[in-house]
Amino acid sequence: MVAKVSKVSKVSKVSKVSKVTKDQIKGEFDTFAMIWDFLKGHYVPETQEDWERVVGDADKLAPASPCPELAAELVIAVVNHLERLSREKHH
């Protein structure tokens, strides 16, 4: 049996989305741009010095971001991605 979604729950979801401000969206956009620049700037670390730079820059990224929690989560994912790419390149 398929559960039906009531009109009330649909309306409440829409109203939650409408509370997002342009400043919040801009902050998230700017955070993603910072993460993208970080990825491009460190694509693909090969030496110990490269990895030291990745870690140093990663530590500075979240505090400098307009959305520090989002940036921290994204930078972890990007560093894991870089690590995977580096392993694949060297094997």
Secondary structure as a PSIPRED ss2 file (coil, helix, strand):
# PSIPRED VFORMAT (PSIPRED V4.0)

   1 M C   1.000  0.000  0.000
   2 V C   1.000  0.000  0.000
   3 A C   1.000  0.000  0.000
   4 K C   1.000  0.000  0.000
   5 V C   1.000  0.000  0.000
   6 S C   1.000  0.000  0.000
   7 K H   0.000  1.000  0.000
   8 V H   0.000  1.000  0.000
   9 S H   0.000  1.000  0.000
  10 K H   0.000  1.000  0.000
  11 V H   0.000  1.000  0.000
  12 S H   0.000  1.000  0.000
  13 K H   0.000  1.000  0.000
  14 V H   0.000  1.000  0.000
  15 S H   0.000  1.000  0.000
  16 K H   0.000  1.000  0.000
  17 V H   0.000  1.000  0.000
  18 S H   0.000  1.000  0.000
  19 K C   1.000  0.000  0.000
  20 V C   1.000  0.000  0.000
  21 T C   1.000  0.000  0.000
  22 K H   0.000  1.000  0.000
  23 D H   0.000  1.000  0.000
  24 Q H   0.000  1.000  0.000
  25 I H   0.000  1.000  0.000
  26 K H   0.000  1.000  0.000
  27 G H   0.000  1.000  0.000
  28 E H   0.000  1.000  0.000
  29 F H   0.000  1.000  0.000
  30 D H   0.000  1.000  0.000
  31 T H   0.000  1.000  0.000
  32 F H   0.000  1.000  0.000
  33 A H   0.000  1.000  0.000
  34 M H   0.000  1.000  0.000
  35 I H   0.000  1.000  0.000
  36 W H   0.000  1.000  0.000
  37 D H   0.000  1.000  0.000
  38 F H   0.000  1.000  0.000
  39 L H   0.000  1.000  0.000
  40 K H   0.000  1.000  0.000
  41 G H   0.000  1.000  0.000
  42 H C   1.000  0.000  0.000
  43 Y C   1.000  0.000  0.000
  44 V C   1.000  0.000  0.000
  45 P C   1.000  0.000  0.000
  46 E C   1.000  0.000  0.000
  47 T C   1.000  0.000  0.000
  48 Q H   0.000  1.000  0.000
  49 E H   0.000  1.000  0.000
  50 D H   0.000  1.000  0.000
  51 W H   0.000  1.000  0.000
  52 E H   0.000  1.000  0.000
  53 R H   0.000  1.000  0.000
  54 V H   0.000  1.000  0.000
  55 V H   0.000  1.000  0.000
  56 G H   0.000  1.000  0.000
  57 D H   0.000  1.000  0.000
  58 A H   0.000  1.000  0.000
  59 D H   0.000  1.000  0.000
  60 K H   0.000  1.000  0.000
  61 L H   0.000  1.000  0.000
  62 A H   0.000  1.000  0.000
  63 P H   0.000  1.000  0.000
  64 A H   0.000  1.000  0.000
  65 S C   1.000  0.000  0.000
  66 P C   1.000  0.000  0.000
  67 C C   1.000  0.000  0.000
  68 P H   0.000  1.000  0.000
  69 E H   0.000  1.000  0.000
  70 L H   0.000  1.000  0.000
  71 A H   0.000  1.000  0.000
  72 A H   0.000  1.000  0.000
  73 E H   0.000  1.000  0.000
  74 L H   0.000  1.000  0.000
  75 V H   0.000  1.000  0.000
  76 I H   0.000  1.000  0.000
  77 A H   0.000  1.000  0.000
  78 V H   0.000  1.000  0.000
  79 V H   0.000  1.000  0.000
  80 N H   0.000  1.000  0.000
  81 H H   0.000  1.000  0.000
  82 L H   0.000  1.000  0.000
  83 E H   0.000  1.000  0.000
  84 R H   0.000  1.000  0.000
  85 L H   0.000  1.000  0.000
  86 S H   0.000  1.000  0.000
  87 R H   0.000  1.000  0.000
  88 E H   0.000  1.000  0.000
  89 K H   0.000  1.000  0.000
  90 H C   1.000  0.000  0.000
  91 H C   1.000  0.000  0.000
